[in-house]
Amino acid sequence: IGSCSLTPTSAKVTTGQNASFTITLRDTATVPNVIPTQGRPIVWTSDNEVVATVSTTGLVTTRRAGTAQIKTSPVEFPAIECRATVEAVDPR
């Protein structure tokens, strides 16, 4: 695995709502270079769980207004990581 990316790269979500993120793994040595993620252990974390939590499948749940960075990486290559930003906003 040479790199990864998250889709979407950012999301603006009303507090109490969810957003789903998808990781794409890429191998720099093969074409096409997308590596299947099914069955591959992936670590998902939020740097601000007061604002947003993330499940083992990339489902983000916002808890209060603010910003959180979502980070993910394949277990076997922890140095390969990608990030996305979640902005949680109060309902108007």
DRENLUM-792575 format. One line per field, with one value per residue (C-alpha): residue number from 1; x, y, z. Coordinates in nm, 3 decimals. Example, Ala and Ser with C-alpha at 12.3 -4.5 7.8 and 13.67 -1.06 7.14 Angstrom:
BEGIN
k	c(1 2)
u	c(1.230 1.367)
v	c(-0.450 -0.106)
w	c(0.780 0.714)
% end
This chain:
BEGIN
k	c(1 2 3 4 5 6 7 8 9 10 11 12 13 14 15 16 17 18 19 20 21 22 23 24 25 26 27 28 29 30 31 32 33 34 35 36 37 38 39 40 41 42 43 44 45 46 47 48 49 50 51 52 53 54 55 56 57 58 59 60 61 62 63 64 65 66 67 68 69 70 71 72 73 74 75 76 77 78 79 80 81 82 83 84 85 86 87 88 89 90 91 92)
u	c(0.000 0.146 -0.124 -0.483 -0.755 -1.088 -1.410 -1.539 -1.236 -1.460 -1.820 -2.042 -2.299 -2.578 -2.509 -2.670 -2.652 -2.418 -2.177 -2.024 -1.661 -1.495 -1.127 -0.953 -0.621 -0.374 -0.069 0.194 0.330 0.021 -0.236 -0.517 -0.376 -0.689 -0.664 -0.985 -1.057 -1.312 -1.183 -0.881 -0.855 -0.878 -0.831 -1.060 -1.011 -1.144 -0.912 -1.207 -1.463 -1.650 -1.748 -1.761 -1.707 -1.629 -1.722 -1.509 -1.684 -1.626 -1.966 -1.917 -2.172 -2.161 -2.227 -2.181 -2.075 -1.708 -1.446 -1.288 -1.025 -1.103 -0.792 -0.776 -0.507 -0.475 -0.364 -0.072 0.061 -0.003 0.233 -0.003 -0.279 -0.536 -0.752 -1.080 -1.239 -1.585 -1.749 -2.047 -2.296 -2.595 -2.936 -3.073)
v	c(0.000 0.330 0.580 0.632 0.891 0.963 1.054 1.309 1.508 1.730 1.745 2.002 1.819 1.930 1.819 1.486 1.377 1.136 1.147 0.845 0.839 0.588 0.500 0.420 0.237 0.263 0.061 0.260 -0.052 -0.181 -0.055 -0.014 0.080 0.067 -0.204 -0.363 -0.273 -0.548 -0.774 -0.550 -0.413 -0.034 0.197 0.501 0.777 1.123 1.382 1.546 1.293 1.569 1.700 1.380 1.007 0.762 0.394 0.108 0.149 0.524 0.644 0.978 1.093 1.457 1.536 1.912 2.212 2.229 2.071 1.725 1.559 1.202 0.990 0.644 0.395 0.026 -0.176 -0.338 0.001 0.251 0.509 0.534 0.762 0.994 1.260 1.442 1.732 1.728 2.055 2.005 2.295 2.358 2.342 2.685)
w	c(0.000 -0.106 -0.013 0.088 0.054 0.220 0.045 0.113 0.229 0.442 0.559 0.728 0.939 1.173 1.531 1.607 1.243 1.064 0.772 0.604 0.491 0.259 0.248 -0.080 -0.064 -0.349 -0.449 -0.636 -0.809 -0.992 -1.244 -1.167 -0.835 -0.615 -0.348 -0.214 0.149 0.216 0.492 0.552 0.908 0.909 1.210 1.232 1.491 1.573 1.724 1.903 2.027 2.211 1.865 1.657 1.696 1.417 1.391 1.260 0.924 0.881 1.003 1.181 1.438 1.541 1.906 1.945 1.738 1.648 1.424 1.431 1.217 1.114 1.062 0.914 0.820 0.738 1.043 0.861 0.739 1.021 0.865 0.566 0.691 0.546 0.703 0.658 0.842 0.996 1.091 1.321 1.327 1.548 1.377 1.287)
% end
